Amino acid sequence: MSSFNTMTRREIEAYIVDKREKMRKAEMMGIENEYRVHERQVLIAESYLIDLSLIEPGKIYKIISNEDFYFKVEYIKGVFAWGFYVGGNEKETGIPVSMLQLSKKG
């Protein structure tokens, strides 16, 4: 498997479709850990399709699929947003940028 940054948008989208199908099968068979691995791979792949200029350091974003969580972005490194969960007590953490609910420019 080649690196995402050398793949075309279409190749990444095909990878995501394949992983989502594997997630569906793992869920049907009740294999939680396999489901989570594929889910994480999808999140990372989706991050390569995001315009990183839409993410502003210092801004707080909602976490997609979890309306109760917010994340304050300190900086971007690769396709990961580094910062802190609002109201959380953990140290700095990195999450795939695809987890951030971004507003579209324009």
N, C-alpha and C positions, 0 to 999 in steps of 0.2 A: 504494500500500500504506500503510495507516494504521500508526501507531505501536503497538507491542505493548501499551503501558500503557493504550491506549484500546480494545483488543480484548477480547472476552469470552474466557473459558477455552475455550469450544467453537471460537471462531475461531482461537485460537492452536493448538489441537490439530489443526485442519484444515490450517493452514499447515504444521505439522510433518509431517503425513502427506504433503502435496504435496512438501515438500522431500526427505523420505526416498525417495519415488518417483523424484525427479530424481537423488538420490544413486545409487540402484540402476541407473538408466539410464546414468549417467556411468561407473559402475564396469564395467558390461557393455561399454561402448564403449572402456574403457581410458583415459578422460580424467581423469587424477589431479587436476589443478588444479581442474577443475569440481566434482569430487567433494568436495574439501576446502572449497571455497567454500560448497557446500550444507550440508556437515557443520557448519561454523562457524555458519551461519544457524540450524540446528536447535539447537545448543548454546545460542545466545543466546535463541531463542524458548522453549526448555525452562526457561531461568532465570526467566522470568516466571511460571512455574507453581509455583515453589518458595517455601515459607514461609521468608522470610529470618530469622525469629526462631529457626530451628533452627541457625543458624550463629553460633558464638561466637568473637569476636576472641581471639587468643592460642592457640587450639586448633589441633591438627594433624589434617588430614584426608587420607585416601587419595584418590588421583585415580581416578575411575571409568575403566575400560577399560585402566588401566595400574597393576597391582598393585605395581609397584616404585617408584612415585613418591608422595611425600607433599608436602602443601602446608600451610605455616603461615599462617593468615589473620591479618593485622594489622587490617584494617578492611574494611567493605563500602561500596561506592559504586555506587548504582544496582543492577544485577544482576551486578556484578563483585566478586569477592573479591580484595583486594589483599594481597600478602604475598610469601613466598619459598618456593621449592622446597627441601625439607629435603635438605641435602647438596649443593645446587647452589651455584654461585659467581656467579650473575648478580645483578643489581640487582633491586629490587622490581619485581614484575610483577602484572598483573591477568588473572584468568581468569574465564570465565562460572561463576556459582555452580553451574550444572548439572553441572560437572565434579567437584564435591566429593561424596564418598560420605558421605551424612548418615544418622544413625540416626534412626529415627522416635520422636517423643516419645509416651510412654504406651504 
